[in-house]
């Protein structure tokens, strides 16, 4: 099984942080990863289904999967 790329690891690390206010996370995404927030969330969503991401950071991936599943159930 291949390891995650540096960008994939950075995305998961960013999700493990907390942010102080509105827009802070989006600003960090742009500054630290050089990604538009829309693209960031697309990549993050794909990572949640990647077994390599689960092996790398199971706490974050499982938390985000629960959030994603509860939002889908509300629709």
PyMOL Python script that loads the backbone (N, CA, C, O; Angstrom):
from pymol import cmd

cmd.read_pdbstr("""\
ATOM      1  N   UNK A   1       0.857  -1.179   0.000  1.00  0.00           N
ATOM      2  CA  UNK A   1       0.000   0.000   0.000  1.00  0.00           C
ATOM      3  C   UNK A   1       0.897   1.234   0.000  1.00  0.00           C
ATOM      4  O   UNK A   1       1.790   1.358   0.838  1.00  0.00           O
ATOM      5  N   UNK A   2       0.661   2.130  -0.927  1.00  0.00           N
ATOM      6  CA  UNK A   2       1.450   3.352  -1.016  1.00  0.00           C
ATOM      7  C   UNK A   2       1.093   4.296   0.118  1.00  0.00           C
ATOM      8  O   UNK A   2      -0.007   4.255   0.669  1.00  0.00           O
ATOM      9  N   UNK A   3       2.048   5.142   0.450  1.00  0.00           N
ATOM     10  CA  UNK A   3       1.826   6.141   1.486  1.00  0.00           C
ATOM     11  C   UNK A   3       1.102   7.342   0.885  1.00  0.00           C
ATOM     12  O   UNK A   3       1.074   7.517  -0.333  1.00  0.00           O
ATOM     13  N   UNK A   4       0.523   8.155   1.743  1.00  0.00           N
ATOM     14  CA  UNK A   4      -0.136   9.379   1.285  1.00  0.00           C
ATOM     15  C   UNK A   4       0.902  10.378   0.786  1.00  0.00           C
ATOM     16  O   UNK A   4       2.058  10.357   1.209  1.00  0.00           O
ATOM     17  N   UNK A   5       0.476  11.242  -0.108  1.00  0.00           N
ATOM     18  CA  UNK A   5       1.357  12.312  -0.575  1.00  0.00           C
ATOM     19  C   UNK A   5       1.472  13.370   0.515  1.00  0.00           C
ATOM     20  O   UNK A   5       0.703  13.376   1.476  1.00  0.00           O
ATOM     21  N   UNK A   6       2.437  14.258   0.352  1.00  0.00           N
ATOM     22  CA  UNK A   6       2.612  15.349   1.321  1.00  0.00           C
ATOM     23  C   UNK A   6       1.365  16.230   1.365  1.00  0.00           C
ATOM     24  O   UNK A   6       0.963  16.680   2.438  1.00  0.00           O
ATOM     25  N   UNK A   7       0.752  16.477   0.207  1.00  0.00           N
ATOM     26  CA  UNK A   7      -0.455  17.307   0.174  1.00  0.00           C
ATOM     27  C   UNK A   7      -1.606  16.612   0.899  1.00  0.00           C
ATOM     28  O   UNK A   7      -2.347  17.260   1.638  1.00  0.00           O
ATOM     29  N   UNK A   8      -1.762  15.315   0.698  1.00  0.00           N
ATOM     30  CA  UNK A   8      -2.834  14.577   1.377  1.00  0.00           C
ATOM     31  C   UNK A   8      -2.629  14.592   2.889  1.00  0.00           C
ATOM     32  O   UNK A   8      -3.590  14.748   3.643  1.00  0.00           O
ATOM     33  N   UNK A   9      -1.398  14.433   3.332  1.00  0.00           N
ATOM     34  CA  UNK A   9      -1.099  14.502   4.766  1.00  0.00           C
ATOM     35  C   UNK A   9      -1.383  15.894   5.309  1.00  0.00           C
ATOM     36  O   UNK A   9      -1.896  16.038   6.419  1.00  0.00           O
ATOM     37  N   UNK A  10      -1.052  16.922   4.530  1.00  0.00           N
ATOM     38  CA  UNK A  10      -1.305  18.300   4.961  1.00  0.00           C
ATOM     39  C   UNK A  10      -2.797  18.576   5.084  1.00  0.00           C
ATOM     40  O   UNK A  10      -3.223  19.289   5.992  1.00  0.00           O
ATOM     41  N   UNK A  11      -3.588  18.022   4.183  1.00  0.00           N
ATOM     42  CA  UNK A  11      -5.043  18.190   4.247  1.00  0.00           C
ATOM     43  C   UNK A  11      -5.579  17.572   5.535  1.00  0.00           C
ATOM     44  O   UNK A  11      -6.381  18.194   6.231  1.00  0.00           O
ATOM     45  N   UNK A  12      -5.150  16.372   5.853  1.00  0.00           N
ATOM     46  CA  UNK A  12      -5.609  15.724   7.082  1.00  0.00           C
ATOM     47  C   UNK A  12      -5.123  16.479   8.320  1.00  0.00           C
ATOM     48  O   UNK A  12      -5.855  16.598   9.302  1.00  0.00           O
ATOM     49  N   UNK A  13      -3.903  16.982   8.274  1.00  0.00           N
ATOM     50  CA  UNK A  13      -3.379  17.748   9.409  1.00  0.00           C
ATOM     51  C   UNK A  13      -4.182  19.015   9.622  1.00  0.00           C
ATOM     52  O   UNK A  13      -4.466  19.387  10.761  1.00  0.00           O
ATOM     53  N   UNK A  14      -4.549  19.680   8.544  1.00  0.00           N
ATOM     54  CA  UNK A  14      -5.350  20.901   8.647  1.00  0.00           C
ATOM     55  C   UNK A  14      -6.712  20.596   9.268  1.00  0.00           C
ATOM     56  O   UNK A  14      -7.232  21.399  10.042  1.00  0.00           O
ATOM     57  N   UNK A  15      -7.284  19.457   8.938  1.00  0.00           N
ATOM     58  CA  UNK A  15      -8.582  19.072   9.503  1.00  0.00           C
ATOM     59  C   UNK A  15      -8.483  18.749  10.987  1.00  0.00           C
ATOM     60  O   UNK A  15      -9.486  18.801  11.699  1.00  0.00           O
ATOM     61  N   UNK A  16      -7.307  18.421  11.453  1.00  0.00           N
ATOM     62  CA  UNK A  16      -7.122  18.121  12.869  1.00  0.00           C
ATOM     63  C   UNK A  16      -6.984  19.363  13.740  1.00  0.00           C
ATOM     64  O   UNK A  16      -7.015  19.270  14.967  1.00  0.00           O
ATOM     65  N   UNK A  17      -6.833  20.526  13.108  1.00  0.00           N
ATOM     66  CA  UNK A  17      -6.680  21.778  13.841  1.00  0.00           C
ATOM     67  C   UNK A  17      -8.025  22.432  14.105  1.00  0.00           C
ATOM     68  O   UNK A  17      -9.030  22.118  13.467  1.00  0.00           O
ATOM     69  N   UNK A  18      -8.017  23.347  15.059  1.00  0.00           N
ATOM     70  CA  UNK A  18      -9.206  24.178  15.264  1.00  0.00           C
ATOM     71  C   UNK A  18      -8.857  25.594  14.812  1.00  0.00           C
ATOM     72  O   UNK A  18      -7.694  25.996  14.826  1.00  0.00           O
ATOM     73  N   UNK A  19      -9.872  26.332  14.415  1.00  0.00           N
ATOM     74  CA  UNK A  19      -9.665  27.667  13.878  1.00  0.00           C
ATOM     75  C   UNK A  19     -10.481  28.668  14.665  1.00  0.00           C
ATOM     76  O   UNK A  19     -11.606  28.373  15.066  1.00  0.00           O
ATOM     77  N   UNK A  20      -9.921  29.867  14.895  1.00  0.00           N
ATOM     78  CA  UNK A  20     -10.538  30.827  15.810  1.00  0.00           C
ATOM     79  C   UNK A  20     -11.801  31.516  15.334  1.00  0.00           C
ATOM     80  O   UNK A  20     -12.632  31.883  16.164  1.00  0.00           O
ATOM     81  N   UNK A  21     -11.981  31.705  14.052  1.00  0.00           N
ATOM     82  CA  UNK A  21     -13.160  32.456  13.626  1.00  0.00           C
ATOM     83  C   UNK A  21     -13.539  32.154  12.201  1.00  0.00           C
ATOM     84  O   UNK A  21     -12.912  31.346  11.516  1.00  0.00           O
ATOM     85  N   UNK A  22     -14.586  32.830  11.778  1.00  0.00           N
ATOM     86  CA  UNK A  22     -15.099  32.642  10.424  1.00  0.00           C
ATOM     87  C   UNK A  22     -14.034  33.027   9.400  1.00  0.00           C
ATOM     88  O   UNK A  22     -13.411  34.084   9.499  1.00  0.00           O
ATOM     89  N   UNK A  23     -13.843  32.167   8.436  1.00  0.00           N
ATOM     90  CA  UNK A  23     -12.901  32.447   7.362  1.00  0.00           C
ATOM     91  C   UNK A  23     -11.466  32.042   7.650  1.00  0.00           C
ATOM     92  O   UNK A  23     -10.641  32.019   6.736  1.00  0.00           O
ATOM     93  N   UNK A  24     -11.153  31.724   8.885  1.00  0.00           N
ATOM     94  CA  UNK A  24      -9.772  31.385   9.235  1.00  0.00           C
ATOM     95  C   UNK A  24      -9.325  30.088   8.560  1.00  0.00           C
ATOM     96  O   UNK A  24      -8.189  29.980   8.098  1.00  0.00           O
ATOM     97  N   UNK A  25     -10.217  29.118   8.507  1.00  0.00           N
ATOM     98  CA  UNK A  25      -9.856  27.846   7.888  1.00  0.00           C
ATOM     99  C   UNK A  25      -9.644  28.019   6.386  1.00  0.00           C
ATOM    100  O   UNK A  25      -8.677  27.499   5.829  1.00  0.00           O
ATOM    101  N   UNK A  26     -10.540  28.744   5.738  1.00  0.00           N
ATOM    102  CA  UNK A  26     -10.413  28.969   4.299  1.00  0.00           C
ATOM    103  C   UNK A  26      -9.131  29.734   3.977  1.00  0.00           C
ATOM    104  O   UNK A  26      -8.476  29.464   2.970  1.00  0.00           O
ATOM    105  N   UNK A  27      -8.780  30.684   4.832  1.00  0.00           N
ATOM    106  CA  UNK A  27      -7.544  31.443   4.654  1.00  0.00           C
ATOM    107  C   UNK A  27      -6.336  30.509   4.794  1.00  0.00           C
ATOM    108  O   UNK A  27      -5.386  30.600   4.017  1.00  0.00           O
ATOM    109  N   UNK A  28      -6.377  29.619   5.776  1.00  0.00           N
ATOM    110  CA  UNK A  28      -5.287  28.654   5.969  1.00  0.00           C
ATOM    111  C   UNK A  28      -5.174  27.713   4.775  1.00  0.00           C
ATOM    112  O   UNK A  28      -4.066  27.372   4.359  1.00  0.00           O
ATOM    113  N   UNK A  29      -6.299  27.293   4.225  1.00  0.00           N
ATOM    114  CA  UNK A  29      -6.293  26.426   3.051  1.00  0.00           C
ATOM    115  C   UNK A  29      -5.588  27.120   1.894  1.00  0.00           C
ATOM    116  O   UNK A  29      -4.753  26.520   1.217  1.00  0.00           O
ATOM    117  N   UNK A  30      -5.923  28.372   1.673  1.00  0.00           N
ATOM    118  CA  UNK A  30      -5.299  29.128   0.570  1.00  0.00           C
ATOM    119  C   UNK A  30      -3.813  29.364   0.812  1.00  0.00           C
ATOM    120  O   UNK A  30      -2.994  29.170  -0.086  1.00  0.00           O
ATOM    121  N   UNK A  31      -3.467  29.784   2.028  1.00  0.00           N
ATOM    122  CA  UNK A  31      -2.083  30.148   2.323  1.00  0.00           C
ATOM    123  C   UNK A  31      -1.167  28.940   2.461  1.00  0.00           C
ATOM    124  O   UNK A  31      -0.052  28.945   1.939  1.00  0.00           O
ATOM    125  N   UNK A  32      -1.621  27.916   3.151  1.00  0.00           N
ATOM    126  CA  UNK A  32      -0.755  26.776   3.438  1.00  0.00           C
ATOM    127  C   UNK A  32      -0.739  25.740   2.328  1.00  0.00           C
ATOM    128  O   UNK A  32       0.290  25.115   2.072  1.00  0.00           O
ATOM    129  N   UNK A  33      -1.872  25.557   1.669  1.00  0.00           N
ATOM    130  CA  UNK A  33      -1.950  24.509   0.656  1.00  0.00           C
ATOM    131  C   UNK A  33      -2.018  25.052  -0.763  1.00  0.00           C
ATOM    132  O   UNK A  33      -1.811  24.310  -1.722  1.00  0.00           O
ATOM    133  N   UNK A  34      -2.306  26.338  -0.902  1.00  0.00           N
ATOM    134  CA  UNK A  34      -2.407  26.926  -2.233  1.00  0.00           C
ATOM    135  C   UNK A  34      -3.601  26.411  -3.019  1.00  0.00           C
ATOM    136  O   UNK A  34      -3.556  26.323  -4.246  1.00  0.00           O
ATOM    137  N   UNK A  35      -4.670  26.072  -2.308  1.00  0.00           N
ATOM    138  CA  UNK A  35      -5.877  25.520  -2.934  1.00  0.00           C
ATOM    139  C   UNK A  35      -7.063  26.438  -2.694  1.00  0.00           C
ATOM    140  O   UNK A  35      -7.146  27.113  -1.668  1.00  0.00           O
ATOM    141  N   UNK A  36      -7.967  26.454  -3.643  1.00  0.00           N
ATOM    142  CA  UNK A  36      -9.253  27.099  -3.420  1.00  0.00           C
ATOM    143  C   UNK A  36     -10.048  26.211  -2.458  1.00  0.00           C
ATOM    144  O   UNK A  36      -9.931  24.987  -2.520  1.00  0.00           O
ATOM    145  N   UNK A  37     -10.839  26.792  -1.587  1.00  0.00           N
ATOM    146  CA  UNK A  37     -11.603  25.979  -0.632  1.00  0.00           C
ATOM    147  C   UNK A  37     -12.457  24.888  -1.287  1.00  0.00           C
ATOM    148  O   UNK A  37     -12.564  23.788  -0.745  1.00  0.00           O
ATOM    149  N   UNK A  38     -13.059  25.172  -2.434  1.00  0.00           N
ATOM    150  CA  UNK A  38     -13.881  24.163  -3.114  1.00  0.00           C
ATOM    151  C   UNK A  38     -13.032  22.944  -3.470  1.00  0.00           C
ATOM    152  O   UNK A  38     -13.439  21.807  -3.231  1.00  0.00           O
ATOM    153  N   UNK A  39     -11.854  23.185  -4.042  1.00  0.00           N
ATOM    154  CA  UNK A  39     -10.963  22.081  -4.423  1.00  0.00           C
ATOM    155  C   UNK A  39     -10.483  21.331  -3.189  1.00  0.00           C
ATOM    156  O   UNK A  39     -10.366  20.106  -3.213  1.00  0.00           O
ATOM    157  N   UNK A  40     -10.207  22.056  -2.114  1.00  0.00           N
ATOM    158  CA  UNK A  40      -9.781  21.448  -0.854  1.00  0.00           C
ATOM    159  C   UNK A  40     -10.834  20.450  -0.368  1.00  0.00           C
ATOM    160  O   UNK A  40     -10.506  19.319  -0.010  1.00  0.00           O
ATOM    161  N   UNK A  41     -12.085  20.870  -0.356  1.00  0.00           N
ATOM    162  CA  UNK A  41     -13.141  19.989   0.133  1.00  0.00           C
ATOM    163  C   UNK A  41     -13.377  18.808  -0.803  1.00  0.00           C
ATOM    164  O   UNK A  41     -13.758  17.731  -0.344  1.00  0.00           O
ATOM    165  N   UNK A  42     -13.162  18.983  -2.087  1.00  0.00           N
ATOM    166  CA  UNK A  42     -13.247  17.852  -3.017  1.00  0.00           C
ATOM    167  C   UNK A  42     -12.172  16.824  -2.708  1.00  0.00           C
ATOM    168  O   UNK A  42     -12.446  15.625  -2.653  1.00  0.00           O
ATOM    169  N   UNK A  43     -10.947  17.295  -2.507  1.00  0.00           N
ATOM    170  CA  UNK A  43      -9.844  16.388  -2.187  1.00  0.00           C
ATOM    171  C   UNK A  43     -10.058  15.724  -0.827  1.00  0.00           C
ATOM    172  O   UNK A  43      -9.792  14.533  -0.664  1.00  0.00           O
ATOM    173  N   UNK A  44     -10.535  16.489   0.136  1.00  0.00           N
ATOM    174  CA  UNK A  44     -10.793  15.934   1.468  1.00  0.00           C
ATOM    175  C   UNK A  44     -11.856  14.845   1.400  1.00  0.00           C
ATOM    176  O   UNK A  44     -11.697  13.788   2.010  1.00  0.00           O
ATOM    177  N   UNK A  45     -12.929  15.088   0.671  1.00  0.00           N
ATOM    178  CA  UNK A  45     -13.992  14.094   0.560  1.00  0.00           C
ATOM    179  C   UNK A  45     -13.477  12.801  -0.060  1.00  0.00           C
ATOM    180  O   UNK A  45     -13.854  11.712   0.373  1.00  0.00           O
ATOM    181  N   UNK A  46     -12.618  12.913  -1.070  1.00  0.00           N
ATOM    182  CA  UNK A  46     -12.033  11.717  -1.674  1.00  0.00           C
ATOM    183  C   UNK A  46     -11.126  11.003  -0.678  1.00  0.00           C
ATOM    184  O   UNK A  46     -11.089   9.773  -0.649  1.00  0.00           O
ATOM    185  N   UNK A  47     -10.399  11.757   0.133  1.00  0.00           N
ATOM    186  CA  UNK A  47      -9.511  11.151   1.128  1.00  0.00           C
ATOM    187  C   UNK A  47     -10.286  10.339   2.157  1.00  0.00           C
ATOM    188  O   UNK A  47      -9.787   9.326   2.648  1.00  0.00           O
ATOM    189  N   UNK A  48     -11.490  10.768   2.486  1.00  0.00           N
ATOM    190  CA  UNK A  48     -12.273  10.057   3.504  1.00  0.00           C
ATOM    191  C   UNK A  48     -12.604   8.630   3.083  1.00  0.00           C
ATOM    192  O   UNK A  48     -12.871   7.774   3.927  1.00  0.00           O
ATOM    193  N   UNK A  49     -12.585   8.377   1.782  1.00  0.00           N
ATOM    194  CA  UNK A  49     -12.866   7.028   1.280  1.00  0.00           C
ATOM    195  C   UNK A  49     -11.600   6.251   0.953  1.00  0.00           C
ATOM    196  O   UNK A  49     -11.672   5.131   0.447  1.00  0.00           O
ATOM    197  N   UNK A  50     -10.453   6.833   1.235  1.00  0.00           N
ATOM    198  CA  UNK A  50      -9.165   6.219   0.918  1.00  0.00           C
ATOM    199  C   UNK A  50      -8.648   5.436   2.128  1.00  0.00           C
ATOM    200  O   UNK A  50      -8.461   6.025   3.193  1.00  0.00           O
ATOM    201  N   UNK A  51      -8.414   4.133   1.997  1.00  0.00           N
ATOM    202  CA  UNK A  51      -7.922   3.349   3.133  1.00  0.00           C
ATOM    203  C   UNK A  51      -6.557   3.816   3.641  1.00  0.00           C
ATOM    204  O   UNK A  51      -6.231   3.614   4.811  1.00  0.00           O
ATOM    205  N   UNK A  52      -5.763   4.433   2.778  1.00  0.00           N
ATOM    206  CA  UNK A  52      -4.463   4.955   3.227  1.00  0.00           C
ATOM    207  C   UNK A  52      -4.647   6.091   4.216  1.00  0.00           C
ATOM    208  O   UNK A  52      -3.889   6.207   5.179  1.00  0.00           O
ATOM    209  N   UNK A  53      -5.651   6.931   3.985  1.00  0.00           N
ATOM    210  CA  UNK A  53      -5.934   8.037   4.904  1.00  0.00           C
ATOM    211  C   UNK A  53      -6.414   7.500   6.246  1.00  0.00           C
ATOM    212  O   UNK A  53      -6.030   8.009   7.299  1.00  0.00           O
ATOM    213  N   UNK A  54      -7.242   6.484   6.207  1.00  0.00           N
ATOM    214  CA  UNK A  54      -7.723   5.867   7.446  1.00  0.00           C
ATOM    215  C   UNK A  54      -6.565   5.283   8.241  1.00  0.00           C
ATOM    216  O   UNK A  54      -6.531   5.412   9.464  1.00  0.00           O
ATOM    217  N   UNK A  55      -5.624   4.648   7.572  1.00  0.00           N
ATOM    218  CA  UNK A  55      -4.459   4.079   8.248  1.00  0.00           C
ATOM    219  C   UNK A  55      -3.558   5.181   8.817  1.00  0.00           C
ATOM    220  O   UNK A  55      -2.959   5.017   9.880  1.00  0.00           O
ATOM    221  N   UNK A  56      -3.472   6.291   8.106  1.00  0.00           N
ATOM    222  CA  UNK A  56      -2.596   7.392   8.528  1.00  0.00           C
ATOM    223  C   UNK A  56      -3.157   8.149   9.725  1.00  0.00           C
ATOM    224  O   UNK A  56      -2.417   8.457  10.659  1.00  0.00           O
ATOM    225  N   UNK A  57      -4.445   8.451   9.712  1.00  0.00           N
ATOM    226  CA  UNK A  57      -5.062   9.255  10.774  1.00  0.00           C
ATOM    227  C   UNK A  57      -6.493   8.788  11.026  1.00  0.00           C
ATOM    228  O   UNK A  57      -7.448   9.454  10.625  1.00  0.00           O
ATOM    229  N   UNK A  58      -6.639   7.641  11.691  1.00  0.00           N
ATOM    230  CA  UNK A  58      -7.979   7.071  11.870  1.00  0.00           C
ATOM    231  C   UNK A  58      -8.935   7.942  12.681  1.00  0.00           C
ATOM    232  O   UNK A  58     -10.137   7.941  12.413  1.00  0.00           O
ATOM    233  N   UNK A  59      -8.437   8.675  13.651  1.00  0.00           N
ATOM    234  CA  UNK A  59      -9.315   9.511  14.475  1.00  0.00           C
ATOM    235  C   UNK A  59      -9.959  10.608  13.627  1.00  0.00           C
ATOM    236  O   UNK A  59     -11.176  10.790  13.666  1.00  0.00           O
ATOM    237  N   UNK A  60      -9.155  11.328  12.872  1.00  0.00           N
ATOM    238  CA  UNK A  60      -9.672  12.415  12.042  1.00  0.00           C
ATOM    239  C   UNK A  60     -10.586  11.888  10.947  1.00  0.00           C
ATOM    240  O   UNK A  60     -11.666  12.434  10.723  1.00  0.00           O
ATOM    241  N   UNK A  61     -10.163  10.836  10.267  1.00  0.00           N
ATOM    242  CA  UNK A  61     -10.957  10.292   9.160  1.00  0.00           C
ATOM    243  C   UNK A  61     -12.297   9.775   9.670  1.00  0.00           C
ATOM    244  O   UNK A  61     -13.332  10.051   9.063  1.00  0.00           O
ATOM    245  N   UNK A  62     -12.296   9.039  10.762  1.00  0.00           N
ATOM    246  CA  UNK A  62     -13.565   8.519  11.286  1.00  0.00           C
ATOM    247  C   UNK A  62     -14.486   9.643  11.765  1.00  0.00           C
ATOM    248  O   UNK A  62     -15.700   9.571  11.574  1.00  0.00           O
ATOM    249  N   UNK A  63     -13.916  10.682  12.386  1.00  0.00           N
ATOM    250  CA  UNK A  63     -14.727  11.827  12.820  1.00  0.00           C
ATOM    251  C   UNK A  63     -15.375  12.502  11.613  1.00  0.00           C
ATOM    252  O   UNK A  63     -16.568  12.805  11.626  1.00  0.00           O
ATOM    253  N   UNK A  64     -14.583  12.732  10.576  1.00  0.00           N
ATOM    254  CA  UNK A  64     -15.112  13.399   9.387  1.00  0.00           C
ATOM    255  C   UNK A  64     -16.117  12.527   8.641  1.00  0.00           C
ATOM    256  O   UNK A  64     -17.066  13.043   8.051  1.00  0.00           O
ATOM    257  N   UNK A  65     -15.920  11.228   8.661  1.00  0.00           N
ATOM    258  CA  UNK A  65     -16.896  10.329   8.037  1.00  0.00           C
ATOM    259  C   UNK A  65     -18.231  10.420   8.761  1.00  0.00           C
ATOM    260  O   UNK A  65     -19.286  10.445   8.127  1.00  0.00           O
ATOM    261  N   UNK A  66     -18.185  10.469  10.101  1.00  0.00           N
ATOM    262  CA  UNK A  66     -19.427  10.584  10.873  1.00  0.00           C
ATOM    263  C   UNK A  66     -20.147  11.889  10.552  1.00  0.00           C
ATOM    264  O   UNK A  66     -21.366  11.904  10.382  1.00  0.00           O
ATOM    265  N   UNK A  67     -19.400  12.974  10.469  1.00  0.00           N
ATOM    266  CA  UNK A  67     -19.997  14.273  10.134  1.00  0.00           C
ATOM    267  C   UNK A  67     -20.613  14.210   8.741  1.00  0.00           C
ATOM    268  O   UNK A  67     -21.747  14.647   8.543  1.00  0.00           O
ATOM    269  N   UNK A  68     -19.882  13.675   7.785  1.00  0.00           N
ATOM    270  CA  UNK A  68     -20.386  13.576   6.405  1.00  0.00           C
ATOM    271  C   UNK A  68     -21.649  12.714   6.350  1.00  0.00           C
ATOM    272  O   UNK A  68     -22.617  13.070   5.678  1.00  0.00           O
ATOM    273  N   UNK A  69     -21.637  11.589   7.052  1.00  0.00           N
ATOM    274  CA  UNK A  69     -22.800  10.698   7.038  1.00  0.00           C
ATOM    275  C   UNK A  69     -24.014  11.340   7.693  1.00  0.00           C
ATOM    276  O   UNK A  69     -25.135  11.159   7.218  1.00  0.00           O
ATOM    277  N   UNK A  70     -23.813  12.085   8.770  1.00  0.00           N
ATOM    278  CA  UNK A  70     -24.958  12.724   9.422  1.00  0.00           C
ATOM    279  C   UNK A  70     -25.532  13.840   8.547  1.00  0.00           C
ATOM    280  O   UNK A  70     -26.745  14.047   8.528  1.00  0.00           O
ATOM    281  N   UNK A  71     -24.675  14.556   7.827  1.00  0.00           N
ATOM    282  CA  UNK A  71     -25.174  15.589   6.909  1.00  0.00           C
ATOM    283  C   UNK A  71     -25.933  14.990   5.749  1.00  0.00           C
ATOM    284  O   UNK A  71     -26.936  15.547   5.303  1.00  0.00           O
ATOM    285  N   UNK A  72     -25.464  13.867   5.261  1.00  0.00           N
ATOM    286  CA  UNK A  72     -26.175  13.189   4.165  1.00  0.00           C
ATOM    287  C   UNK A  72     -27.533  12.689   4.630  1.00  0.00           C
ATOM    288  O   UNK A  72     -28.510  12.736   3.882  1.00  0.00           O
ATOM    289  N   UNK A  73     -27.590  12.213   5.860  1.00  0.00           N
ATOM    290  CA  UNK A  73     -28.852  11.697   6.389  1.00  0.00           C
ATOM    291  C   UNK A  73     -29.874  12.805   6.581  1.00  0.00           C
ATOM    292  O   UNK A  73     -31.076  12.554   6.500  1.00  0.00           O
ATOM    293  N   UNK A  74     -29.416  14.037   6.836  1.00  0.00           N
ATOM    294  CA  UNK A  74     -30.326  15.161   7.012  1.00  0.00           C
ATOM    295  C   UNK A  74     -30.979  15.610   5.723  1.00  0.00           C
ATOM    296  O   UNK A  74     -32.038  16.239   5.742  1.00  0.00           O
ATOM    297  N   UNK A  75     -30.353  15.291   4.600  1.00  0.00           N
ATOM    298  CA  UNK A  75     -30.878  15.732   3.294  1.00  0.00           C
ATOM    299  C   UNK A  75     -32.048  14.935   2.840  1.00  0.00           C
ATOM    300  O   UNK A  75     -32.590  15.192   1.765  1.00  0.00           O
TER     301      UNK A  75
END
""", "prot")
cmd.dss("prot")
cmd.show_as("cartoon", "prot")
cmd.util.cbc("prot")
cmd.orient("prot")
